[in-house]
Amino acid sequence: MEAAGMKADEVRVLVVDDAPDSAEMLALVLEMDGYTVRAVHSAEEALQVVKPFAPLCVLIDIHMPGLGGHGLTEQLRAHYGGDIVLIAVTGAGMADERISHSFAQFDHYLRKPVDMALLKKLLPPIDG
């Protein structure tokens, strides 16, 4: 994601985490930095909003009930291919078999709590 100087409405980020406080806090920090953000609390909800919201990037908590992060990632990759940036966000380490299995489908991997400086390096800068 080397795009420079994008407008805030061009850099839409979808945050998917079943922990509402985590999702809302991450969304709030990104919004304060100028990004257009939407937070949802399940993989199923993410699938409902991804097409109309058209995010450039999706931050996905791996461990969620229902379809979960793995299923969501598979569906997003099947539908959007490499046109959408997928970032795994989890408290589990890479040695966790559930993580290493799906990691290949992600563009990036971040541990909780999210290092905001590192995340911002993965997102294109916003024009001031």
URRASUL-V418504 format. One line per field, one symbol per residue. phi: phi as a letter, one per 40 degrees, with the letter a starting at -180 (. if undefined). A space follows every 50 residues. Layout:
# URRASUL-V418504
phi->???
This chain:
# URRASUL-V418504
phi->.ccbgccdccbcbbbbaccdccccccccccccchccbbbbbaccccccbc cccfccabcbcccbcgdgcccccccccccbfccbcbbcbaccccccdccc ccdccccabbccccccccdccccccccc
